[in-house]
Amino acid sequence: MKELLKSRNIPDFLKDVNLDEWQARKDEIKELFLTEEYGHLPKKLVPSITTEEQGVNFAGKGRWESVFFTFENNGKAHTVRAELILPKNKTKIPVFLYISFSGDVPNKYLPMEEILDNGFGVMMFDYQNVTSDDGDYSNGLYGLFSEDGKRCEFGKISLWAYMASACMDYLETRPEVDATSVAVVGHSRLGKTAILTSALDSRFILTCSNNSGCCGASVSRGKTEENETIEAITRVFPWWFSEKYLKYVSNEDALPFDQHMLLALIAPRYLMIGAACEDVWADNEGQLLSCKLASPIWSLYGKDGFIDTGDTSIDGEVCYHFREGSHFMSRYDWNVYMKKFKQLLGGKI
Ligand code: GTR
């Protein structure tokens, strides 16, 4: 472990921690990530919800409903639309909560028919329907919290995570869904969001973070010139983070944590990190290293954590798969996530 930490000059933040200490420190670590990197999620609003039946689709295998979440605050209202697609005539359905780049049904990143064939349902929402992916702080859900369109303390990743938790609240009300078997899934910036969601909300049994890279699964220290850094990400996407994060630009050594500790907050639940070999920008080595560095926290719970079995290591609770090709959420990725989800559900599907 020492050697692994040394390879990226990461301080041994979790040195000799035991389970009691870890449980006592978890909230402090969460707080550090929220204060220093992403910003605190805003106060919880209870949305009013309506649904609209969209009929039977996907070769007659799935029932599709749209779910409208209307949030109100400060005299303003905003409605986020989500889609719920469940295998027809089934009960106790395990669900992927998919934080999506678009609200399209069907969706190019989502092999819906295969997912239904495997017995899973999907709930998804278009992240930009929550708030736009830019420096406008006046629109959508963000606009309900901001004063005169001014930036709040939280970045937009936190707000996308907030919506994912609101969807989980809703899934808990659906009798045909097994709300103890819900996975949160996202790709890239939404892979970062999936990790944050699950680190803060322990109701997700499985977290699938695809090609999340910088400020997601990969460690922030020791990047090469080919990898995305805090400097690069905050220059192009400053609205994703709290403004406080800027103090770590070209100053990673000052971080009071590294990203593997965000992964560790998910323990002892299941975590899958997907990487693509051409996605050098995401720092694949740094993502794998995070899995290895976080794994001892799973051991504290008597779990295996990460079991290294080569490019695709999906035997433990911390899984890493390294596929061919570029930055994308592919069918291959979905199939790996479904395989693990089925495995962890045992005979329940
Ligand atoms: C890249 C960005 C990454 C990743 C990705 C995406 O350009 O630098 O951090 O989030 O975009 O979300 O597509």
Residues whose N, C-alpha, C, O or C-beta is under 5 A from the ligand:
A	BS01	GTR	H187 S188 R189 S212 C214 E228
